[in-house]
Structure formats: structure tokens, C-alpha cells
Amino acid sequence: MANNAKAIAAAEKKVSNKIGLSREDKIMYTVVNIIVCLLLLIIIYPVIFVVSSSFSSGNAVSSGRVLLWPVEPSVVGYDIVFHYRTVWSGFANTIFYTVVGTAWNLFMTTLAAYPLSRRNFQGRGIYMTLFTITMFFSGGVIPHYLLMVKLGLTNSRWALVIPGAINVHNMIIMRTFFRNSIPGELQEAAMLDGCSDIRYLLQIVLPLSKAVMSVLLLYYAVGHWNAYYGALLYLRDEMKFPLQLILRTILIASTSTDLTQIESSSAQEAAKSAGEAMRYALIVVSTAPILVVYPWIQKYFEKGVMIGSVKG
């Protein structure tokens, strides 16, 4: 039997080698590879340029001599950044918004997705229609701001956590997973044993839903880490600003570096001639945590796309 299996495998390999790729297939693969390489260069060059500029001298950056590799290598930009007071408070605030906001998002998304996944839940279609409408229509910025004022959430950290409790797209992904991946017979068996809905959700559904929970955790966490618009609207106290808003303030709102925010006197002197390098260093510092995490979580994002591919 083993010899027959080996012979069959060898025969199949010979046939596949003889078939090979047609001339049209080879042309198509060549064109696709060229296009992918060009897109890769277009995407990766700005990243390389920012990193190289952050490790170059301020004069080299401002004179436009940095193209690919660092020119006059220097870490003065990072020295300035790490002596900038609001950068550290921004890091702490962003971590708070990411951790607390993501936990709140997962809690509320689960509470919405579980009942909507139950086929015996009356009015399910009406609630799904209402949720879906919010994906395409909203009141706009002014009503949202007035609502935050009425609730007393302006200039409060909770203004960046509470309003965005549920992302409807993510809720649909979770609802679809609950409905398609967890057998209905499991619920029936649990109910016959006297299991309540809350106990069924906590002890059976959630332990079996680690994959979708991991995906949505990553979606929400990345969204909170990169968010700045809500802080721009609702926050006035600089000590509550997330890191991305501080980055925006330095790169866009200000035409010169506020040297009074830098604690070290030597760093203040260096900032006068290294402003451009400091700005690129700040971009690297604010994006590095996500860039480091992404390779480890890429497989979960791919799985998340497959989980949400069918939303019926």
C-alpha cells in the first residue's frame, strides 16, 4: 500500500510538472508581481523617509538632503521628544483611552450582538434596521457636540469613551459569529439543564468566541490609539489630550516648537536647530507601538475578515 501511494504521488507530480504554466499565465504573474512591487515601494518609502529623517540632523532634513538613508546621523530629535512634557502625558492618556475604551466597546458590543443572534428574539429585524441606519446617517458634528454639552461630558476623558460604545459593523461581525459558529443545540441543551441566558453567555458563548473577541479587541484598540478628532472637539485641558492630538498640535497647529514645554535646557538649545528632525521623531514615537504590534496580530485581522465575510 505504501509503495502504491508513493507511485501515485510520483505520477501526479510528473503530470503537474508537464502541465506547468501557460505563456499567458506567466505574463499575468509577471505583470502582477511588478504591480505589487511598485505598490510596495509607494507604501513603504514614506515610512523609510520618516524614520530616516528622525535619525538625521535638523539641517539635513530642512535642506532636503534626506532621501532614503539618514544624513548626518543624530538622535537629537528623540532627545527633544522625550524631554517634551506633553508627550508623556499624551502617552498615558492614550493608553487609558485605549484600554478603558476597548473594554467598554467589547462589553456593549457583546450585549447588543448576543440577543440579536438569537433566532427567537422578537423584534430582531426592527432593531437590526435601526442599527443599520446609523451606519449611513448621523446627526452631524453640531448635534453630537450639543449632546456632549447637555450630558456634561465636555473636557472630560469619558467624552472619548462613552459615545462610541458600539461600532455597528463590528457588532454585525460578532452577531454573525454567534449565530453561525455556535450550534443552537448547545443552547437548547444548556437551557434544559437550567442554564439562564446570562450564564449561557458568560460560561459557554464567550469562551467559544475567543477568535472573534480577539479580532474586535484589535479593531477597537487600533481605533482608540489613532483617534484624535473627538479629543479635538471635546477636550480643552492639554493634560487630557491623547498622543495623536499632541502630535497634530505640534505638526499642524504650531509653526514653531514651544520650547517652554521642554524640560531640559540642553534640549531647548538643540530644538532650535533640530525642529524638523524632532517632528519626524515624534511621528515615529507615536506610531511605533502599533507598528510593533501589527506583525503579531495580522493573522487575527485576516481571520476577522473571514468571520465577517457573510453578514446575513
C-alpha angles and dihedrals in degrees: 000000000000091000091049092051091050091049092050092048091050091049092050090050091052091050093049091049091051092049094049121150124319121235091255091052092051091050091048093049091047092052092046092050091050092050092048092050091050091049090048091053092048091051100041100042095072089051092050091046093052093048092046092048091050090057094045131085119269092243092053092051096045092048092053096241094129110092108143113339129040114275117211091359114234139156095204090113091060091044089057094046095052090050091052108106099211093051091069094044088047091053091050092047093048091051089050093049092046097048099039094036094050092049090050092048094051092047095052095039091053092049090053099040099048100060091040089056092056110098092207093055107117117225092021093137093051093051092047090051091052092048092048093051090060089060091065106027134043138165094250135236099302097054089046091052093047089050091053089050092051091049091049093237099126113118088013128118089228090067087075094046111038105045097057095050096137132031103202094210091055091045090055090051091053093044091051091050093050092049100043104031102042113065117236089223088066090060092047091052091048092049091050088056090055098260114158124220093255093049091045090052096046101039103031114017100043096045088052092048101061092121097057092038090055092049095049091044088058093045093051095041094052090047092053093045093054097039120113107140096081091050090049090056103039109026127078101162109088091209089066095050117118118234094258092057091050088051090051091048092054098041102038114012096045126059092191135031116263098233092188088072091061113089100199118073091209089052089051090056091047092049091063092066100026103051095124094047089048092055092052090046089053090053090052093047093050095047101035096087092056093042090053093048097045099076090054095049100039093099090056091052090052090050090048092057090054092047092054098038092098114046101167 
